[in-house]
């Protein structure tokens, strides 16, 4: 999949989220990186970097945006078809947004992401 189409799939995934979640996504950047950093015995599909909403102070917002990175090659590697790749992109976007909201890995996986 070309990078432009990959990024369009990320946009589709975001637009598919319920409005009550979308309206809470503030000061966040979602980017694509071609390859993931090496991680022993696992394949990194996405990464959330920032301060989760549930631990932020009520008074001030972080100065730097939170960041979600999706790793294109990793997602393509686990996907056998274009349809499967689209589903994996959406699942990874939802998974990383779960971290943005403060959910732990175990909680997100329990919800199927």
C-alpha positions as CSV (number, residue, x, y, z in Angstrom):
1,X,0.0,0.0,0.0
2,X,1.3,3.4,-0.9
3,X,1.9,5.9,2.0
4,X,-0.9,8.2,0.9
5,X,-3.4,5.4,0.9
6,X,-2.1,4.2,4.3
7,X,-2.6,7.7,5.8
8,X,-6.1,7.8,4.3
9,X,-6.9,4.6,6.1
10,X,-5.7,6.2,9.4
11,X,-8.1,9.1,8.7
12,X,-11.0,6.6,8.0
13,X,-10.2,4.9,11.3
14,X,-10.4,8.2,13.1
15,X,-13.6,9.2,11.5
16,X,-15.2,5.8,12.4
17,X,-14.7,6.6,16.2
18,X,-17.8,7.7,18.2
19,X,-18.1,11.5,18.5
20,X,-17.7,11.4,22.3
21,X,-14.2,10.1,21.8
22,X,-13.2,12.3,18.9
23,X,-14.2,15.5,20.7
24,X,-11.7,14.6,23.5
25,X,-8.8,14.1,21.1
26,X,-6.9,17.4,21.6
27,X,-3.2,18.3,21.1
28,X,-2.4,14.9,19.5
29,X,-0.4,14.1,16.4
30,X,-0.9,10.9,14.5
31,X,2.0,10.0,12.2
32,X,3.3,7.1,10.0
33,X,6.8,5.7,10.2
34,X,7.9,3.2,7.6
35,X,9.7,0.9,10.0
36,X,9.4,0.3,13.8
37,X,12.3,0.4,16.2
38,X,13.7,-3.1,16.9
39,X,12.0,-4.7,19.9
40,X,13.1,-8.1,21.1
41,X,10.7,-11.0,20.3
42,X,7.8,-8.8,19.2
43,X,6.6,-6.6,16.3
44,X,5.7,-3.1,17.2
45,X,2.6,-1.9,15.3
46,X,2.1,1.4,16.9
47,X,3.3,3.6,19.8
48,X,1.7,6.2,22.0
49,X,3.9,8.9,23.5
50,X,2.5,11.4,25.8
51,X,0.7,12.1,29.0
52,X,-2.6,10.1,29.2
53,X,-5.7,12.1,29.8
54,X,-6.5,10.4,33.1
55,X,-3.2,11.5,34.7
56,X,-3.2,15.1,33.4
57,X,-3.7,18.0,35.7
58,X,-7.0,19.9,35.5
59,X,-5.3,23.2,35.1
60,X,-2.7,22.9,32.4
61,X,-2.4,21.0,29.1
62,X,1.0,19.7,28.1
63,X,2.9,22.1,25.8
64,X,4.0,19.4,23.3
65,X,1.4,17.3,21.5
66,X,0.9,13.7,22.4
67,X,2.0,11.5,19.5
68,X,0.8,8.2,18.1
69,X,3.0,6.5,15.5
70,X,1.8,3.7,13.2
71,X,4.5,1.5,11.7
72,X,3.6,0.8,8.1
73,X,6.0,-2.1,7.5
74,X,4.9,-3.9,10.7
75,X,1.2,-3.6,9.9
76,X,1.8,-4.8,6.3
77,X,3.8,-7.7,7.6
78,X,1.0,-9.1,9.7
79,X,-1.7,-8.5,7.0
80,X,-2.4,-11.0,4.3
81,X,-4.9,-8.9,2.3
82,X,-5.7,-5.2,1.8
83,X,-8.9,-5.7,3.8
84,X,-6.9,-7.2,6.7
85,X,-4.4,-4.3,6.5
86,X,-7.3,-1.8,6.8
87,X,-8.7,-3.7,9.8
88,X,-5.2,-3.8,11.4
89,X,-4.7,-0.1,10.9
90,X,-8.1,0.7,12.5
91,X,-7.4,-1.7,15.4
92,X,-4.0,-0.1,16.0
93,X,-5.4,3.4,15.9
94,X,-8.0,2.4,18.4
95,X,-5.4,0.6,20.6
96,X,-3.1,3.6,20.7
97,X,-6.0,6.0,21.4
98,X,-6.9,3.7,24.3
99,X,-3.4,4.6,25.8
100,X,-4.1,8.3,25.2
101,X,-7.2,7.9,27.4
102,X,-5.1,6.2,30.0
103,X,-6.0,2.5,29.5
104,X,-3.3,0.0,30.2
105,X,-2.2,-2.7,27.7
106,X,-4.2,-5.4,29.5
107,X,-7.4,-3.3,29.5
108,X,-7.1,-2.5,25.8
109,X,-6.4,-6.2,24.8
110,X,-9.4,-7.3,26.9
111,X,-11.6,-5.0,24.7
112,X,-10.2,-6.8,21.6
113,X,-7.6,-4.3,20.4
